[in-house]
Amino acid sequence: MTLQQWERDVINRQRNIVFPDTNLNRGRFYRNIASGKVIFSRGQKVSLGIMITVYAILSALYIAAMISGKGEYFLLGSTGISVSGLFFWIYLTMNALFPPKPERKYRRGYRSSLKRQV
């Protein structure tokens, strides 16, 4: 990335256009978390854990209210959306708290061929 491209990217991120920029930033946020390459501090990990715990409790209460009949409008679709949202956040939290280990790259070339001969 050249200096001009980087400057253009910074200026574009600071624009005052609401809809496209918020979508781009939100997508970048979720992609960064899902990639597992982001390094979180201890406080950020604790906050993410608290957030998923609260979301899981609220989802469980919502589903329990729908099943028990306390909710007047029991829609299977809304329960499915709640459960899929819960699984989505669990997936993101697991990738953030426990990132996948990178694959070990084996070197090929002159040095590795010398080890085999000796």
For each residue, the residues with C-beta under 8 A, 3 or more apart:
1: 5 6 9
2: 5 6
3: 6 7
4: 7 8
5: 1 2 8 9
6: 1 2 3 9 10
7: 3 4 10 11
8: 4 5 11 12
9: 1 5 6 12 13
10: 6 7 13 14
11: 7 8 14 15
12: 8 9 15 21
13: 9 10 21 25
14: 10 11
15: 11 12 21
16:
17: 20 21
18: 21 22
19: 22 23
20: 17 23 24
21: 12 13 15 17 18 24 25
22: 18 19 25 26
23: 19 20 26 27
24: 20 21 27 28
25: 13 21 22 28 29
26: 22 23 29 30
27: 23 24 30 31
28: 24 25 31 32
29: 25 26 32 33
30: 26 27 33 34 92
31: 27 28 34 35
32: 28 29 35 37 38
33: 29 30 38 92 95 96
34: 30 31 91 92 95
35: 31 32 38 95
36: 95 96 99 100
37: 32 99
38: 32 33 35 96 99
39:
40: 44 45 48 96 97
41: 44 45
42: 45 46
43: 46 47
44: 40 41 47 48
45: 40 41 42 48 49 96 97
46: 42 43 49 50
47: 43 44 50 51
48: 40 44 45 51 52 93 96 97
49: 45 46 52 53 93 97
50: 46 47 53 54
51: 47 48 54 55 89 93
52: 48 49 55 56 89 90 93
53: 49 50 56 57
54: 50 51 57 58
55: 51 52 58 59 85 86 89
56: 52 53 59 60 86 90
57: 53 54 60 61
58: 54 55 61 62
59: 55 56 62 63 82 83 85 86
60: 56 57 63 64
61: 57 58 64 65
62: 58 59 65 66 71 79 82
63: 59 60 66 67 79 82 83
64: 60 61 67 68
65: 61 62 68 70 71
66: 62 63 70 71 74 75 78 79
67: 63 64 74
68: 64 65
69: 74
70: 65 66
71: 62 65 66 74
72:
73: 78
74: 66 67 69 71 79
75: 66 78 79
76: 79 80
77: 80 81
78: 66 73 75 81 82
79: 62 63 66 74 75 76 82 83
80: 76 77 83 84
81: 77 78 84 85
82: 59 62 63 78 79 85 86
83: 59 63 79 80 86 87
84: 80 81 87 88
85: 55 59 81 82 88 89
86: 55 56 59 82 83 89 90
87: 83 84 90 91
88: 84 85 91 92
89: 51 52 55 85 86 92 93
90: 52 56 86 87 93 94
91: 34 87 88 94 95
92: 30 33 34 88 89 95 96
93: 48 49 51 52 89 90 96 97
94: 90 91 97 98
95: 33 34 35 36 91 92 98 99 100
96: 33 36 38 40 45 48 92 93 99
97: 40 45 48 49 93 94
98: 94 95
99: 36 37 38 95 96
100: 36 95
101:
102:
103:
104:
105:
106: 112
107: 111 112
108: 112
109: 112 113
110: 113 114
111: 107 114 115
112: 106 107 108 109 115 116
113: 109 110 116 117
114: 110 111 117 118
115: 111 112 118
116: 112 113
117: 113 114
118: 114 115
